[in-house]
Amino acid sequence: MVLTKMVLIVVMLATIAFEETHFRESAAGHPAAARNSKPGGIVAGVAFLGVLFAAVRAFK
């Protein structure tokens, strides 16, 4: 379970970096960056929920 939590944390951090890059490109006026931003947010949210679930399971 610890390995799963660590992998989900890495995925979450990677998608947050991905989102930050796309946010800056979107602010610069790139329309494709704005379109690609939504899936990254969804993946980051799911990874966060996975980390939360793994942490709860670890202390049960």
C-alpha positions in Angstrom: 0.0 0.0 0.0 2.9 2.3 0.7 4.3 1.9 -2.8 0.8 2.7 -4.3 0.6 5.8 -2.2 4.1 6.9 -3.4 3.3 6.3 -7.0 0.0 8.3 -6.7 2.0 11.1 -5.0 4.4 11.2 -8.0 1.5 11.2 -10.4 -0.2 14.0 -8.5 3.0 16.1 -8.5 3.6 15.5 -12.2 0.1 16.5 -13.1 0.3 19.6 -11.0 3.5 20.6 -12.9 1.7 19.8 -16.1 -1.2 22.0 -15.1 1.1 24.9 -14.2 2.8 24.7 -17.5 -0.5 24.7 -19.4 -1.8 27.6 -17.2 1.1 29.8 -18.2 0.7 28.9 -21.9 -3.0 29.5 -21.7 -2.4 32.9 -20.1 0.0 33.7 -23.0 -2.9 33.0 -25.4 -2.4 29.5 -26.6 -5.9 28.0 -27.1 -4.7 24.4 -27.2 -3.2 24.7 -23.7 -6.6 25.7 -22.3 -8.2 22.7 -23.8 -5.6 20.3 -22.4 -5.8 21.8 -19.0 -9.1 20.0 -17.9 -7.9 16.4 -18.2 -4.8 17.2 -16.2 -6.9 18.6 -13.4 -9.1 15.5 -13.4 -6.1 13.2 -13.2 -4.6 15.3 -10.3 -7.9 15.1 -8.5 -8.2 11.3 -8.9 -4.6 10.9 -7.8 -5.2 13.1 -4.7 -8.3 11.0 -3.8 -6.2 7.8 -4.3 -3.5 9.2 -1.9 -6.1 10.1 0.6 -7.7 6.6 0.4 -4.3 4.9 0.7 -3.5 7.0 3.8 -6.8 6.1 5.5 -6.3 2.4 4.7 -2.7 2.6 6.1 -4.0 3.7 9.5 -6.9 1.2 9.8 
